Amino acid sequence: MKPPFPLRIFNKVGDQLPTQNQHWYSLRASGEADQRTIEVYVYGEIGAWGITANQFIRDLAALDDGVSPVVAAFNSIGGDLFDGLAIHNALSRLGERCTGRVDALAASAASVAVCGAHRVVVAENAMLMIHNPWTYASGDAEDLRKVATALDQALEVIIAAYKAKAPNIDEVELRRLVNAETWLTAREAVALGLADEVGDGVQIKACLGQGMVMQKYQHTPKALLDLLKEPTEPTEPVVNNPEPPAPGEDASALALLITQSCNQGGMSNLIEPLLATTKLMDEATVKAAITQAKSIRDLCVAARLPEFAVEFVQAGLDTSAVRARLFDKVVGKGGGFEIDNSLPQNEDPAPKVLAKQPDPNSIWAARRAAQSQTSKGARP
């Protein structure tokens, strides 16, 4: 599903668990003995920061005692489809113990994930968003046909996940809603069977960086877009072992610059490598790295090897080194074909072959001889 910078619409009211910078999810157990409850908060882009659903499932299993009720609260723009499906199946395996709760938004892959819960409660002023799977692609016509086939298959998986929650839903209508990118209110979700109950609504706030994401969708409700205009405090993304930024520099602002620039340039897969290689030192370093990363991405796409862009950016290669490596990889695809660009050896040049020029005297002599021979043969 759509992979842009995460929309974080989160609830700041009451005793909600705050969003953790290191993860797009948080878990905790509350209460004692028979009053114990496991609380899961998916408050971010599923699969972001290199943390997959595998880690989510391991952490949940480590906390789960097999009997305590589990409440999985969602407030997510979505993220990786297959991570969302893995969460869907993990919640489904919990059976009746699991309640899914949409605190503000469960969009895209998050809507798939929350539907794995046995019981789904959507806050009065929260929403679900369902849409077709979406991805980036590059390559020739055959490559793109394969991608289209994969997206068609992914759509069937999405439909199956929704139908598992709402077995009586009209499939034709469901497919129409998914294809149209539909934003469902709490009551609409209940009417379709994708939710079981409308919960109490709370005031929600928008987090810095949401506007760009929401504007990518075709039918984002105006109420959500209006929230983006309200000033909020940005959260600081995590960088793997970063060095301290230079005095006066704002690390979160530099991280946001990287994230927004990469998403606008269609290279969201380079966000993490840029965060790591620039170490958020200063604005000049970050801007130069973004420009360099775009050039590297363009070279890889032109060579039909876009999958190497992350590796080259992580390695800190310049464009000359990238061209050399891409050349080696492209030539290496030729089954042993090599280009010999060495200079020729110093050898004596072969003699030139010249065309023989016509000789009028020889031609005339040959003609006279032929005529004389003809005359002798004609005498009686």
Secondary structure, DSSP 8 states (H G I E B T S, - for coil): ---SS---EEE-STT-----TT-SEEEEEESSGGG-EEEEEE-S-BTGGG--HHHHHHHHHHH--SSS-EEEEEEE--B-HHHHHHHHHHHHHTGGGEEEEEEEEEETHHHHHHTTSSEEEEETT-EEEE--------S-HHHHHHHHHHHHHHHHHHHHHHHHH-TTS-HHHHHHHHHTTEEEEHHHHHHHTS-SEEE----EEE-TTHHHHHTTSSS--HHHHHHTTS---------SS-----TT--HHHHHHHHHHHHHHTT-GGGHHHHHHHHTT--HHHHHHHHHHHHHHHHHHHHTT-GGGHHHHHHTT--HHHHHHHHHHHHHHTTSS-----------------------HHHHHHHHHHHHHHHHHHH--
